[in-house]
């Protein structure tokens, strides 16, 4: 067994709350047709903490969809504003369309990266 690792006793963040022992790898023994089968269950990260993490499969699927469907009209307009180096105006336009400042910044950075590749 590995050494016990404890979470922080902070009041904010992913490790908030009282100190607890980290989740470890568990081994399950199954009796299957006169054979013992060992199955490894890795329980390092809770599924609720995994939300928003980008996997390879999802990134490939999104690339294919982007290649087939292209860009929305508002995204084309943002790219045009970025081409004209009107970054601040592009951010304001994206914020109007997407609703929040953080989403707008993320969209602007994404489309700026697309323009740099081409």
N, C-alpha and C positions, 0 to 999 in steps of 0.2 A: 504494500500500500504506500502511495506517495505521502509526503508530508502534508499535513492539513494546512490549507491556505485559507485565510479568513478575509472576508470583505471588510471594507472600511466602515467605520461608525459615523459616516457623514449623513447629513439630513437631505442632501440633494444628489442627483445623478443616478446612474445605473446601479451603483452599489449602496444605495441609501438604506438606512434602517439599522437594526442591531446586527452585531457581528454573527455571521453564520459560516458554516463550513462550505467550501465550494463543492459543486457537483462533480463527481468523478466518473470514471469508466466502470461499468458494472459487467459482470460476466454471468450469463445464464446458461445452465446446463439443461439440455433437452434429451429425453430418452426417445430415440426415434429408430424403430425396427432393430432393436438390440444394439444400437450404437449411441454413444453419448456425443451429442453435438454441442459444441461451445459456440455461443453467439455473443458477440461483443456489442454492447449498447453504449454508444458514446453520448453522454448526457451533459456535455460541456456547456452548451448555450441553450437557454430556454427558447422555445419557439416564439414567444412573445417578444423577446429581445432581438430576434432575427429580422423583424419587420423592417423593410426598406433596404436591406442589404441586397446588392445586385449579384446574382449568380451568373456563371458563364452562359448557361442555357437561356436565361431571360435576356441577356445582352445580345446574343445572336438573334433571337426572335425579334427583338426591337429593331435591330439593324435591317433585317429582311423586310419588316413592315415599312420602315422608313424608305427603303429602296423602292418598294412597290408603290406605296401610296404617295410619296413625295411630301411636300410641306404644305401646311395650311396657309391661306391667304395672309393671315396676320403675321405668321412666321416669315413669309416672303417680304412683307413690309418692314419687319424688324431687321432682316438681313440687308435690305436696301438702305435703311438708315445707318446701319453699321458700316456699309461700304462707303457712305458719305462722311464717315467718322462723326456721326451725331449720336454718340453713345448715351448721353444723358436723355435725349429725346426718345431713343429706342427703349430705354429703361422705363420711362414714363408711359410709353405706349404699351409695353408689355405688362406693366402693373395694372393698367386699365383693363386689359383683356384677361389677365390671369387672376386678379383679385388681391394678391398679397405681394409685398415687397420682396420677400425671400424667393418666391416662385419666379418673379420677374428677373431677379438677379441670376438665378440658375438658368433660366431660359436664354437670357442674353449671353451668358458665358458659353452655353451649349452652341448657340448659333454663331458666336464669334469663332469658336473652334472649327465649326464647319467651313466658315469662310477662309480660315487660315489654311485648311487642308487643300482647298481648291485654288 
